[in-house]
Amino acid sequence: MPDDEICIRFSRAEALVLFEWLARVDDAKAAPIEHPAEQKVLWLLEGQLEKQVPVFASNYKQLVEDARTIVDESH
């Protein structure tokens, strides 16, 4: 990994919960964006998470609920 990059690790459940929240915030345009770079970074993060979570699964909503339970009980 280049020196100018960082790596953050999430469990699959954490990634799914974070993705779902980011997607809702983005859809609602609810993030308090002060600079265009902030929006770009949020989109990059959302895009990277989207590659890792089952967004097109037929049981997506249930997967999100299960992930929320796992995260809630583990922290």
C-alpha positions as CSV (number, residue, x, y, z in Angstrom):
1,M,0.0,0.0,0.0
2,P,1.4,3.4,-0.9
3,D,2.4,5.7,2.0
4,D,-0.4,8.1,1.2
5,E,-3.2,5.5,1.6
6,I,-4.8,4.1,4.7
7,C,-6.7,0.9,5.3
8,I,-9.7,0.6,7.7
9,R,-11.1,-2.8,8.5
10,F,-14.8,-3.5,9.2
11,S,-16.6,-6.7,9.8
12,R,-19.1,-7.6,7.0
13,A,-21.9,-6.6,9.4
14,E,-20.3,-3.2,10.2
15,A,-19.7,-2.5,6.5
16,L,-23.3,-3.3,5.6
17,V,-24.6,-1.0,8.4
18,L,-22.3,1.8,7.4
19,F,-23.2,1.4,3.7
20,E,-26.9,1.5,4.4
21,W,-26.5,4.6,6.6
22,L,-24.4,6.4,4.0
23,A,-26.8,5.5,1.2
24,R,-29.8,6.9,3.3
25,V,-27.9,10.1,4.1
26,D,-26.9,10.6,0.5
27,D,-30.4,9.9,-0.8
28,A,-31.8,12.4,1.7
29,K,-29.1,14.9,1.0
30,A,-28.7,15.1,4.8
31,A,-25.0,15.2,5.2
32,P,-23.7,18.7,6.2
33,I,-21.3,19.2,3.3
34,E,-19.2,22.3,3.6
35,H,-16.8,21.6,0.7
36,P,-17.2,19.6,-2.6
37,A,-14.3,17.4,-1.6
38,E,-16.3,16.1,1.4
39,Q,-19.1,14.9,-1.0
40,K,-16.5,13.3,-3.2
41,V,-15.0,11.4,-0.3
42,L,-18.4,10.3,0.9
43,W,-19.2,9.0,-2.6
44,L,-15.8,7.2,-2.7
45,L,-16.5,5.5,0.6
46,E,-20.0,4.6,-0.3
47,G,-18.8,3.1,-3.6
48,Q,-16.1,1.1,-2.0
49,L,-18.6,-0.3,0.5
50,E,-21.1,-1.0,-2.2
51,K,-18.6,-3.4,-3.8
52,Q,-18.4,-5.4,-0.6
53,V,-22.0,-5.7,0.5
54,P,-24.9,-7.6,-1.1
55,V,-26.9,-4.6,-2.3
56,F,-28.9,-6.6,-4.9
57,A,-29.7,-9.6,-2.7
58,S,-33.4,-10.4,-2.6
59,N,-33.3,-10.4,1.2
60,Y,-31.3,-7.2,1.5
61,K,-33.5,-5.6,4.1
62,Q,-33.3,-8.6,6.3
63,L,-29.5,-8.7,5.9
64,V,-29.4,-5.1,7.0
65,E,-31.5,-5.8,10.1
66,D,-29.4,-8.9,10.9
67,A,-26.2,-6.8,10.5
68,R,-27.6,-4.1,12.8
69,T,-28.3,-6.7,15.5
70,I,-24.9,-8.2,15.2
71,V,-23.2,-4.8,15.4
72,D,-25.5,-3.6,18.3
73,E,-24.8,-6.8,20.3
74,S,-21.1,-6.8,19.7
75,H,-20.2,-3.3,20.7
